Amino acid sequence: MNGTLNKVMLIGHLGEDVKLHYFEAGNCIGRFSLATNEVYVNKSNGEKINITEWHNLVVRNKAAEVCEKYLAKGDKIYVEGRLRSRQWQTEDGSQKSTVEIIVTEFTFLSTKKNLNAQKNAALNLEEIPQKPETPVRPINDLPF
């Protein structure tokens, strides 16, 4: 081990839909922004302060396609990855730089596309007669 660690863990909401870019040999990269919020109360005046940080995320290949298929702006996601900074020169000669999170793992926490699919499935299920549900007992009504 080289004695260093570059690891980022975030939970936030997508600021935009995932944008895919395909390369030769079928490889692709997906990019999207993620917003994280910090809320605190200013002790001097009692004012509630809400700070939003924006993060640039990058996913690759199959993971990128999965994110593009199931995620939409506003969805909540947990990501793990590593920081990468890069610089480039634009066509007009100016220098640009960015810091990105290269996503290595992710978990969908809420997805609009998934919720819409569930709603559609629920609508279809409502058309089919269902047997009555077994009543659920409150926890404090358990026999032990």
N, C-alpha and C positions, 0 to 999 in steps of 0.2 A: 504494500500500500504506500502511496506517495505522500500521505499525511495531509491531504486537502479534501474538501467536500464542497460540491456545487450542487445544492438541492433546493428546490422551491416547492412549497405546497400551498395551494390557494383554493378557496371556495368563493365563487362569485357568479355573476350573471353575464351572459354573452351580450356584448354591445352591438353585435351585427351577426348576420348569418355567416356560416363558414364558407370561405371562397376557396375553391380548388383550382390548382394549376397543374396540368399534366405535362410530363416530360417524355423523352424517348424511352422505349422499353416498358411503357405503361406505368412508370413510377409517377407519384404525384405528391404535392405538398398542399396542405390546407392551412389557411391563416384566418384568425379572428381575434377580436379584442375581448378582454374580460375585465369587468368592473368589480372591484372590491371596495367595501365601505367601512369606515371607522366612525363611530358616533360617540361623542363624549359631551359632558356639560362643562362649560367654562365656569370655573369656581368664582371668578370675580363678579360676574353679572348673571349667572344662572342660565345663560343662553345655551341651547342645544346646538352643537356643532356637528355637521355631517361632512366628512371628507371622503371623496371618491378617488381612488387610484385606478388608472387604466394600464393594463398589461397587454402586450402583443404576444399571442400564442401561435406556435407552429406545430402542426402534427404531420406525420408522413404516411404515405402509402395507404394500406388497408385501414389504419386508424383514422386517417384523414377522411376516407370515404365513409366510414361509419359515423363520424362526427357530422359530416355534411348531410347524411341521410336522416339523422335523428335529431339534430340540434337546430334551434332557431333563435333569433334575437330575443333576449330576455330569459332564456333557459338558465337554470342553475346547474353548475357542474363543479366537481372536485377534480383538480389536476395536480400531478406531480411532474417535475421536470428539472431542467437545469438552465441557468442563465447563459445567454450567449450575446455578446455585443458584436456588431459589425458596422463597417463603414463602407461607403461607396461614393463615387463621383457621378453627378447627374450629367445629362447631355449639355447643359449650359455651363458646366465646369465647377459648380458649387459642390461642397462636401456635405454629405448627409451621414447620419449615424442613428442607430437604434439599438435598443436592448430588447431581446426576445426571450421567451421561455420555450425551450424545446420540450414538448410534452412527451413523457415516457409512459405515464399511466393516467387514466381518467375514469371517473365514475359519474354517470348522469344522475343528478339529484332531482331534477324536474325537467320534463321536455314537453313543449307545446305540441310538437308533432305526435308524440306518444299519447298525450292526453286527448288530442283530437281523435286519434285512432281508437282509444278506449271509449270516448263518447259515442263514436259511430257504432262500435261494437255493442255498447250499452243500449243504444237505440234499437238495434236489430234484436237484441235479447228481449226487449220490452214487448216486441210483437209476438213472441212465443209465450204461450201460457206457461207459467212457472208454478211449481208446487209451493205451498206456503213454507216460509222459512221457520226453522225451529227457533223458538224464542231464546235469546241470549240472557243468561242469568247475570245479575250484577256480581261483581267480585265479592262484595261483602255478604252475598247470599250463598256462598259455597258451603257444602255440608261438613266441612272439617275445620 
